[in-house]
């Protein structure tokens, strides 16, 4: 607020000083020689008029006001007519002047000036750029017609008669000009929001002094009278405020704004660079550091002035990191093109390094901007996408191969039965029917797992926990799979110590138990057994499914729960599987806040374990 007031007062005092100085100069001139006074006033006005045009024209690309652009062009022609008014003034003896051309040029010029003030508002709200060529052509024609009508055709009305004074036409023309100026003032007030306050103030003062000037020119009888002199002084002040408005808008303010914006931009970019969470260096063409931002300072633990004048090896960076920067700088210096690579501080932290050559004019040549930013999350996301892609490939592989295999058996055996029913014995038909049934059960089991897994991946499968008795749950599982076990000569046993309750989704838990038990049967030898057990252990219930079959080699154990590994083996009787059951079981258990693992010895058997929070614990699934 104080700065604004200070600027306003400074501008005000400068304006008052300039007006006072000019008034003193012209008062001395008028007391010494009126012709000198008139010439000085008009020459100053002409200079101002041409200056208004010059500034407007040269700043037209920055000037965003069509109104001021129009006014600026107009003042070229106003200045030209005022020049003719000056050289035809009585006593100048440059152009023979039997009928006071000077007064005629005055009326014509002031009418042109007042008209421009009003007509300019026609372009005020026009969004398109003013057509300068059309304005030049129009005013060129009007100015030429005025000059011809006064100097050649001599048809312009007489404005002053020696010994009589001003003609009625001249006086009425002055009042008409005053009326147009007042209309212009009214339009200025109407559109004041379209002008900056200082510009509006200058324009309204310009119009006010123009009205005063024209009023003075309705009163004089002699061209050398006091009212004529006052009118000329008021005219000069009018031009001064017009110049002030156009120059401030078209030149001073835009250039001030440009340099202010440049300074602000430099500060903003420096602030941005200093506060970005990336490492930013700048090196000159000799490989010497000339800038390092705060992130680099924090990494190394050094002050800002530490980096200046040092090469990469002296900055205290990790050796491998400094080596990468040195190599990239060398490549960028040779090729003068951007260079980039990925760098890892360790297995868990990954960064991207980029060197950007920057050409500067003068003797500085090239400098090199180095940016290093953390891409750890990007690498994690990339790995996740690779896993998802592997998941998709595995999923389609299962559908294309594993799901097709059981249906191939079903179709083949059913076709044999249909075509050779009378040829096969009842025992052979029974064997084929059992094979078809087994293939159908495998297909159904696989399809069920696929559907459950796909629903889980899309978020459609939401756990619905309920209180479950683990002994009853395992008993139901044994009853469900006993038929499959009997066909292979396997006994399913429930451990006596099985007890406890969990709060879990029954369907998910049944799927896990079914998959683990089916796998145990698949890899068990004939006449062996599978033991199911669930016992309290700490805050959890520990489930286990134990078989005494083929076992699993250690190198394969980690691959069992990874879909992308595509790991699956055949059972003791060449039973085939997709490997999806274990993966689905792992996801179900983890979704229920549990863990799953296994213990296996090749040739002796395998035990799968999983734990779930006990129902009476506060961290149970809800």
Secondary structure by P-SEA (a helix, b strand, c coil): caaaaaaaaaaaaaaaaaaaaaaaaaaaaaaccaaaaaaaaaaaaaaaaaaaaaaaaaaccccccaaaaaaaaaaaaaaaaaaaaaaacccccccccccaaaaaaaaaaaaaaaaaaaacccccccccccaaaaaaaaaaaaaaaaaaaccccccccccccccccccaaaaaaaaaaaaaaaaaaaaaaaacccccaaaaaaaaaaaaaaaaaaaaaacccccccaaaaaaaaaaaaaaaaaaaaaaaaccaaaaaaaaaaaaaaaaaaaaaaacccbbbbbbccccccccccaaaaaaaccccccccccccccccccaaaaaaaaaaaaaaaaccccccbbbbccccbbbbbbbbbbbbcccccbbbbbbbbbaaaaaaaaaaaaaaaaaaaaaaaaaacaaaaaaaaaaaaaaaaaaccccccaaaaaaaaaaaaaaaaaaaaaaaaaaaaaaaaacccccccccccaaaaaaaaaaaaaaaaaaabbbbbbbccccccccccaaaaaaaaaaaaaaaaaacccccbbbbbccccccbbbbbbbbccccccccccccccccccbbbbbccccccccaaaaaaaaaaaaaaccccccccccccbbbbbbbccccccccccc
